[in-house]
């Protein structure tokens, strides 16, 4: 299962503060990691970010079920 970051409550901050927050977060994150994991920005209030996450989960489910077909069931 891949590691992803989901930023929630995107509607709580002003747009300019959000931009700075994400840039600052990425800078700090990359001090310890080689690359940023996939990330999603969401807001339940504004209903944003839901579809990209659901699409991502759908792809993962498809990959899992494709893999499951290839493994030996008698193992």
Secondary structure, 3 states (H helix, E strand, C coil): CCCCEEECCHHHCCHHHHHHHHHHHHHHHHCCCCCCCCEEECECCCCECHHHHHHHHHHHHHHHHHHHHHCCCCC
